[in-house]
Amino acid sequence: MGYLLLSLIYFPPANGFLHRRLGFSISVAVKVILFVIIMMFTLGVSDLGDMIDKL
Protein backbone atom coordinates (compact mmCIF):
# COMPACT_ATOMS: atom_id res chain seq x y z
CA MET A 1 0.00 0.00 0.00
CA GLY A 2 2.89 2.33 0.77
CA TYR A 3 4.46 1.80 -2.64
CA LEU A 4 1.17 2.65 -4.30
CA LEU A 5 0.87 5.93 -2.42
CA LEU A 6 4.48 6.88 -3.12
CA SER A 7 4.13 6.05 -6.79
CA LEU A 8 1.19 8.43 -7.18
CA ILE A 9 3.57 11.38 -7.42
CA TYR A 10 4.68 10.07 -10.83
CA PHE A 11 1.10 10.23 -12.14
CA PRO A 12 0.67 13.67 -13.80
CA PRO A 13 -2.92 14.34 -12.59
CA ALA A 14 -1.82 13.68 -9.01
CA ASN A 15 0.93 16.28 -9.33
CA GLY A 16 -1.61 18.74 -10.75
CA PHE A 17 -3.95 17.98 -7.85
CA LEU A 18 -1.20 18.77 -5.34
CA HIS A 19 -0.45 22.02 -7.12
CA ARG A 20 -4.10 23.09 -7.18
CA ARG A 21 -5.03 22.03 -3.64
CA LEU A 22 -1.85 22.62 -1.66
CA GLY A 23 -0.11 25.22 -3.78
CA PHE A 24 3.10 23.29 -4.49
CA SER A 25 4.30 20.58 -6.80
CA ILE A 26 6.99 17.98 -6.33
CA SER A 27 10.23 18.75 -8.14
CA VAL A 28 11.98 16.39 -10.52
CA ALA A 29 14.94 16.03 -8.13
CA VAL A 30 12.68 14.76 -5.33
CA LYS A 31 11.03 12.33 -7.74
CA VAL A 32 14.42 10.94 -8.79
CA ILE A 33 15.55 10.53 -5.17
CA LEU A 34 12.28 8.82 -4.29
CA PHE A 35 12.67 6.51 -7.30
CA VAL A 36 16.12 5.44 -6.09
CA ILE A 37 14.83 4.80 -2.57
CA ILE A 38 11.86 2.77 -3.82
CA MET A 39 14.14 0.68 -6.04
CA MET A 40 16.60 0.04 -3.19
CA PHE A 41 13.82 -1.19 -0.89
CA THR A 42 12.24 -3.28 -3.64
CA LEU A 43 15.50 -4.99 -4.54
CA GLY A 44 16.39 -5.47 -0.87
CA VAL A 45 13.11 -7.22 -0.14
CA SER A 46 13.45 -9.49 -3.17
CA ASP A 47 16.85 -10.69 -1.90
CA LEU A 48 15.49 -11.34 1.57
CA GLY A 49 13.99 -14.71 0.59
CA ASP A 50 17.30 -15.91 -0.82
CA MET A 51 19.11 -14.88 2.34
CA ILE A 52 16.66 -16.80 4.55
CA ASP A 53 16.91 -19.93 2.40
CA LYS A 54 20.70 -19.99 2.79
CA LEU A 55 20.43 -20.13 6.58
VEXGUDO-586151 format. One line per 8 residues: number of its first residue (from 1); their letters; for each residue z, y, x of C-alpha. Coordinates in nm, 2 decimals. Example, Ala and Ser with C-alpha at 12.3 -4.5 7.8 and 13.67 -1.06 7.14 Angstrom:
2
1	AS	0.78,-0.45,1.23 ~ 0.71,-0.11,1.37;
END
This chain:
55
1	MGYLLLSL	0.00,0.00,0.00 ~ 0.08,0.23,0.29 ~ -0.26,0.18,0.45 ~ -0.43,0.27,0.12 ~ -0.24,0.59,0.09 ~ -0.31,0.69,0.45 ~ -0.68,0.61,0.41 ~ -0.72,0.84,0.12;
9	IYFPPANG	-0.74,1.14,0.36 ~ -1.08,1.01,0.47 ~ -1.21,1.02,0.11 ~ -1.38,1.37,0.07 ~ -1.26,1.43,-0.29 ~ -0.90,1.37,-0.18 ~ -0.93,1.63,0.09 ~ -1.08,1.87,-0.16;
17	FLHRRLGF	-0.79,1.80,-0.39 ~ -0.53,1.88,-0.12 ~ -0.71,2.20,-0.04 ~ -0.72,2.31,-0.41 ~ -0.36,2.20,-0.50 ~ -0.17,2.26,-0.19 ~ -0.38,2.52,-0.01 ~ -0.45,2.33,0.31;
25	SISVAVKV	-0.68,2.06,0.43 ~ -0.63,1.80,0.70 ~ -0.81,1.87,1.02 ~ -1.05,1.64,1.20 ~ -0.81,1.60,1.49 ~ -0.53,1.48,1.27 ~ -0.77,1.23,1.10 ~ -0.88,1.09,1.44;
33	ILFVIIMM	-0.52,1.05,1.56 ~ -0.43,0.88,1.23 ~ -0.73,0.65,1.27 ~ -0.61,0.54,1.61 ~ -0.26,0.48,1.48 ~ -0.38,0.28,1.19 ~ -0.60,0.07,1.41 ~ -0.32,0.00,1.66;
41	FTLGVSDL	-0.09,-0.12,1.38 ~ -0.36,-0.33,1.22 ~ -0.45,-0.50,1.55 ~ -0.09,-0.55,1.64 ~ -0.01,-0.72,1.31 ~ -0.32,-0.95,1.35 ~ -0.19,-1.07,1.68 ~ 0.16,-1.13,1.55;
49	GDMIDKL	0.06,-1.47,1.40 ~ -0.08,-1.59,1.73 ~ 0.23,-1.49,1.91 ~ 0.46,-1.68,1.67 ~ 0.24,-1.99,1.69 ~ 0.28,-2.00,2.07 ~ 0.66,-2.01,2.04;
END
